[in-house]
């Protein structure tokens, strides 16, 4: 278990031994999930030539939406600005 965690995450034996067992299990389970996601993506990629144009478009759109960070833009109201300013001025 420790060997696979060390290889997967790039952690040293010392880093792993300092972790709580509960946290270690969380990362262990995470490996399986990440590997399964990678395998599914590989299967999709290998099937890409056999997909219809619409299926390829949907897959590409889904992967792009997950691959790139989209910052949340919040429109501030005047009252928000007043509250922030008064909080900064103490």
N, C-alpha and C positions, 0 to 999 in steps of 0.2 A: 504494500500500500504506500509506504513512505517513498519508495523508489519511484513509483509512477507519479506521485505528487511532486517530487523534486524535479523530475524530468519535464513534466507538463508545465509547471509554473516557474521553473528555474530557481527554486529555493534551495538553500543549503540544509544539511542535516540539522544544523544548529537552529535555524529558523523554524523548521518543522517541529523539533523537539520542544520548543518554547510555546507552541500553540496548545490551546485546550483541545481535548479529544473531540468535543462537540463541534468546534470550528473546523478541525481537521476533517471530520466526516462531511461537513458542508462542502468543503472544497473537493473532497473525493467524489461526492455525488455530482458536483458541478462538472467534473471531467467527463463523466458519462453523458451528461446533457449536451455539452459542447461538442463532443465527438459525434454524437448522433445528429446534431444540427449540421456539422460539417459533412457528414455522410449524405444527408438528405440534399444538401446543396450540390454535392458531387453528382448525385443521381440526377438531379434536375439539369445540371450542366451537360451530362452525358446524353440526356434525352433531348437537349435543345434542338438539334437538327431535325428531330422527328416531330416537333411541336408545330402546331398551326401558327400562323403569323400573329393571331390574337393571343394565343397562349404565351408566345415568346414576349410579346409586348407587356402582358400582365406580369410575367416573371421578372422581366427587366425593371419594370416600374416598382415592384415590391422590393427587389434587391437594392435598387438605388435609394428608396425611401429609408431602408434600414442601414445603409452603408454611410450615409452622410448626416451629420448633425444639423438639425434645423432649430436655430434658437427661437425661443418663444418670444414674440414681440407683444409687449403689453402697452396699450395706449393709456397714458396717464391723464387723469382729469385734473383740473385746476386745484381741486380740493386735495388731491394726492400730493401735488407739488407743494402746496402750503403746509401740509402735514410733515413732509420730508424736511422742508426748510426749517420749520419750527423745532423739529426734533434735533436737527444739526446745531441749531443755535442754543439749544439747551433750555 
